[in-house]
Amino acid sequence: QVHLVESGGGLVQAGGSLRLSCAASGVIRSINAMGWYRQAPGEQRELVASITSGGSPNYADSVKDRFTISRYNAKNTVYLQMNSLKPEDTAVYYCNARILTSDFTTGDYWGQGTQVTVSS
C-alpha cells in the first residue's frame, strides 16, 4: 500500500548537477527518517544521505559538501541535490523511508531506483 517513486536521474557530464526527488504515498501514519542509497555495479548498496523528520541530515564522507538532502514533510517528499558530480557517483540511486502505517506497523520501504550516470 505504500509506494515510493523516484525521479530526476539521468546522464550528466562530470562537474554537472542533478536533483533527485522521491515521493511516498499510501496509508501513512508518519514517516521517521528518509534517505538515499546507491549501488554501483559489483558494489554493495551504500547510504548516501539521510534526513530525520526534524530535518537533521547525515551524509557519507564521499558526498559531503557536494550533495544536499532536504524534505518537504507535507508532501512526504525527499530531495537530493547533487552538485559537482564525479564519475564515481555513477550508480542506481534508491529512495528509502521508515514509515509507520495506520495499523501502527513500522517498516522500511524502497523505491525502484533511478539511474545516475556521470561521464568523464
Phi and psi in degrees as GROMACS dihedral restraints (atoms count N, CA, C in turn):
[ dihedral_restraints ]
;  ai    aj    ak    al  type     phi  dphi    fc
    3     4     5     6     1   -97.6    20    10
    4     5     6     7     1   131.1    20    10
    6     7     8     9     1  -130.8    20    10
    7     8     9    10     1   139.4    20    10
    9    10    11    12     1  -117.2    20    10
   10    11    12    13     1   129.6    20    10
   12    13    14    15     1  -124.0    20    10
   13    14    15    16     1   121.8    20    10
   15    16    17    18     1   -98.1    20    10
   16    17    18    19     1   155.9    20    10
   18    19    20    21     1  -154.8    20    10
   19    20    21    22     1   163.8    20    10
   21    22    23    24     1   107.6    20    10
   22    23    24    25     1    -6.3    20    10
   24    25    26    27     1   -71.4    20    10
   25    26    27    28     1   169.7    20    10
   27    28    29    30     1   163.5    20    10
   28    29    30    31     1  -166.4    20    10
   30    31    32    33     1  -104.3    20    10
   31    32    33    34     1   130.7    20    10
   33    34    35    36     1  -143.7    20    10
   34    35    36    37     1   150.2    20    10
   36    37    38    39     1   -78.3    20    10
   37    38    39    40     1   151.0    20    10
   39    40    41    42     1   -52.9    20    10
   40    41    42    43     1   135.5    20    10
   42    43    44    45     1    94.0    20    10
   43    44    45    46     1   -10.8    20    10
   45    46    47    48     1   -83.7    20    10
   46    47    48    49     1  -173.5    20    10
   48    49    50    51     1  -133.4    20    10
   49    50    51    52     1   151.8    20    10
   51    52    53    54     1  -143.0    20    10
   52    53    54    55     1   153.0    20    10
   54    55    56    57     1  -123.8    20    10
   55    56    57    58     1   121.2    20    10
   57    58    59    60     1   -95.1    20    10
   58    59    60    61     1   144.0    20    10
   60    61    62    63     1  -127.7    20    10
   61    62    63    64     1   148.1    20    10
   63    64    65    66     1  -143.7    20    10
   64    65    66    67     1   124.2    20    10
   66    67    68    69     1  -117.6    20    10
   67    68    69    70     1   130.4    20    10
   69    70    71    72     1   -98.6    20    10
   70    71    72    73     1   137.7    20    10
   72    73    74    75     1  -140.1    20    10
   73    74    75    76     1   160.5    20    10
   75    76    77    78     1   124.4    20    10
   76    77    78    79     1  -159.1    20    10
   78    79    80    81     1   -84.9    20    10
   79    80    81    82     1   100.0    20    10
   81    82    83    84     1  -126.4    20    10
   82    83    84    85     1   124.7    20    10
   84    85    86    87     1   -83.0    20    10
   85    86    87    88     1   -49.0    20    10
   87    88    89    90     1  -162.9    20    10
   88    89    90    91     1   160.4    20    10
   90    91    92    93     1  -118.9    20    10
   91    92    93    94     1   126.1    20    10
   93    94    95    96     1   -78.8    20    10
   94    95    96    97     1   -98.2    20    10
   96    97    98    99     1   -98.7    20    10
   97    98    99   100     1   151.7    20    10
   99   100   101   102     1  -127.1    20    10
  100   101   102   103     1   153.8    20    10
  102   103   104   105     1  -162.9    20    10
  103   104   105   106     1   175.0    20    10
  105   106   107   108     1  -122.8    20    10
  106   107   108   109     1   131.3    20    10
  108   109   110   111     1  -116.5    20    10
  109   110   111   112     1   161.6    20    10
  111   112   113   114     1  -142.4    20    10
  112   113   114   115     1   154.6    20    10
  114   115   116   117     1  -141.1    20    10
  115   116   117   118     1   117.1    20    10
  117   118   119   120     1   -91.6    20    10
  118   119   120   121     1   158.4    20    10
  120   121   122   123     1   -55.5    20    10
  121   122   123   124     1   128.8    20    10
  123   124   125   126     1    75.9    20    10
  124   125   126   127     1     6.6    20    10
  126   127   128   129     1  -117.3    20    10
  127   128   129   130     1   162.3    20    10
  129   130   131   132     1   -76.9    20    10
  130   131   132   133     1   151.6    20    10
  132   133   134   135     1   -69.2    20    10
  133   134   135   136     1   133.8    20    10
  135   136   137   138     1  -130.3    20    10
  136   137   138   139     1   151.3    20    10
  138   139   140   141     1   -74.4    20    10
  139   140   141   142     1   130.6    20    10
  141   142   143   144     1   -97.2    20    10
  142   143   144   145     1   -51.6    20    10
  144   145   146   147     1  -160.1    20    10
  145   146   147   148     1   150.9    20    10
  147   148   149   150     1  -141.3    20    10
  148   149   150   151     1   162.4    20    10
  150   151   152   153     1  -148.8    20    10
  151   152   153   154     1   136.3    20    10
  153   154   155   156     1   -81.2    20    10
  154   155   156   157     1   171.6    20    10
  156   157   158   159     1   -63.6    20    10
  157   158   159   160     1   -24.4    20    10
  159   160   161   162     1   -86.2    20    10
  160   161   162   163     1    -4.4    20    10
  162   163   164   165     1    96.2    20    10
  163   164   165   166     1    12.5    20    10
  165   166   167   168     1   -83.4    20    10
  166   167   168   169     1   119.9    20    10
  168   169   170   171     1   -93.7    20    10
  169   170   171   172     1   158.9    20    10
  171   172   173   174     1  -141.0    20    10
  172   173   174   175     1   137.6    20    10
  174   175   176   177     1  -129.7    20    10
  175   176   177   178     1   147.5    20    10
  177   178   179   180     1   -67.6    20    10
  178   179   180   181     1   147.6    20    10
  180   181   182   183     1   -58.2    20    10
  181   182   183   184     1   -32.8    20    10
  183   184   185   186     1   -69.1    20    10
  184   185   186   187     1   -18.8    20    10
  186   187   188   189     1  -117.1    20    10
  187   188   189   190     1    -5.2    20    10
  189   190   191   192     1   -57.7    20    10
  190   191   192   193     1   137.4    20    10
  192   193   194   195     1    78.0    20    10
  193   194   195   196     1    -3.6    20    10
  195   196   197   198     1  -115.9    20    10
  196   197   198   199     1   -35.7    20    10
  198   199   200   201     1  -106.8    20    10
  199   200   201   202     1   150.7    20    10
  201   202   203   204     1  -134.3    20    10
  202   203   204   205     1   125.5    20    10
  204   205   206   207     1  -102.9    20    10
  205   206   207   208     1   142.1    20    10
  207   208   209   210     1  -149.8    20    10
  208   209   210   211     1   166.7    20    10
  210   211   212   213     1  -146.3    20    10
  211   212   213   214     1   152.2    20    10
  213   214   215   216     1  -118.6    20    10
  214   215   216   217     1    96.6    20    10
  216   217   218   219     1   -62.4    20    10
  217   218   219   220     1   -34.5    20    10
  219   220   221   222     1   -63.3    20    10
  220   221   222   223     1   -22.4    20    10
  222   223   224   225     1  -113.1    20    10
  223   224   225   226     1     8.3    20    10
  225   226   227   228     1    50.3    20    10
  226   227   228   229     1    46.1    20    10
  228   229   230   231     1  -123.4    20    10
  229   230   231   232     1   140.0    20    10
  231   232   233   234     1  -124.7    20    10
  232   233   234   235     1   145.2    20    10
  234   235   236   237     1  -124.0    20    10
  235   236   237   238     1   154.1    20    10
  237   238   239   240     1  -134.6    20    10
  238   239   240   241     1   107.1    20    10
  240   241   242   243     1   -87.4    20    10
  241   242   243   244     1   120.7    20    10
  243   244   245   246     1  -115.4    20    10
  244   245   246   247     1   115.3    20    10
  246   247   248   249     1  -115.5    20    10
  247   248   249   250     1   162.7    20    10
  249   250   251   252     1    49.6    20    10
  250   251   252   253     1    48.6    20    10
  252   253   254   255     1   -64.9    20    10
  253   254   255   256     1   144.6    20    10
  255   256   257   258     1  -120.1    20    10
  256   257   258   259     1   156.5    20    10
  258   259   260   261     1   -55.7    20    10
  259   260   261   262     1   -32.4    20    10
  261   262   263   264     1   -70.7    20    10
  262   263   264   265     1    -7.7    20    10
  264   265   266   267     1   -80.5    20    10
  265   266   267   268     1    -8.4    20    10
  267   268   269   270     1   -61.2    20    10
  268   269   270   271     1   124.1    20    10
  270   271   272   273     1  -178.1    20    10
  271   272   273   274     1   171.2    20    10
  273   274   275   276     1   -88.7    20    10
  274   275   276   277     1   126.8    20    10
  276   277   278   279     1  -102.4    20    10
  277   278   279   280     1   129.7    20    10
  279   280   281   282     1  -116.7    20    10
  280   281   282   283     1   133.5    20    10
  282   283   284   285     1   -84.6    20    10
  283   284   285   286     1   141.1    20    10
  285   286   287   288     1  -133.7    20    10
  286   287   288   289     1   143.4    20    10
  288   289   290   291     1  -146.4    20    10
  289   290   291   292     1   137.9    20    10
  291   292   293   294     1   -97.4    20    10
  292   293   294   295     1   118.2    20    10
  294   295   296   297     1  -125.8    20    10
  295   296   297   298     1   135.6    20    10
  297   298   299   300     1   -99.1    20    10
  298   299   300   301     1   119.4    20    10
  300   301   302   303     1   -84.9    20    10
  301   302   303   304     1   176.4    20    10
  303   304   305   306     1   -65.3    20    10
  304   305   306   307     1   -20.0    20    10
  306   307   308   309     1   -89.0    20    10
  307   308   309   310     1    10.0    20    10
  309   310   311   312     1    62.1    20    10
  310   311   312   313     1    36.7    20    10
  312   313   314   315     1  -107.0    20    10
  313   314   315   316     1   125.9    20    10
  315   316   317   318     1  -100.2    20    10
  316   317   318   319     1   133.7    20    10
  318   319   320   321     1  -153.3    20    10
  319   320   321   322     1   161.2    20    10
  321   322   323   324     1   -94.6    20    10
  322   323   324   325     1   131.6    20    10
  324   325   326   327     1  -121.0    20    10
  325   326   327   328     1   147.7    20    10
  327   328   329   330     1  -128.2    20    10
  328   329   330   331     1   144.0    20    10
  330   331   332   333     1   -81.3    20    10
  331   332   333   334     1   175.0    20    10
  333   334   335   336     1   -77.5    20    10
  334   335   336   337     1   -16.8    20    10
  336   337   338   339     1    99.6    20    10
  337   338   339   340     1   150.5    20    10
  339   340   341   342     1  -134.3    20    10
  340   341   342   343     1   134.6    20    10
  342   343   344   345     1   -80.6    20    10
  343   344   345   346     1   130.4    20    10
  345   346   347   348     1  -118.8    20    10
  346   347   348   349     1   121.7    20    10
  348   349   350   351     1  -123.9    20    10
  349   350   351   352     1   124.1    20    10
  351   352   353   354     1  -113.6    20    10
  352   353   354   355     1   118.4    20    10
  354   355   356   357     1   -91.5    20    10
  355   356   357   358     1   155.1    20    10
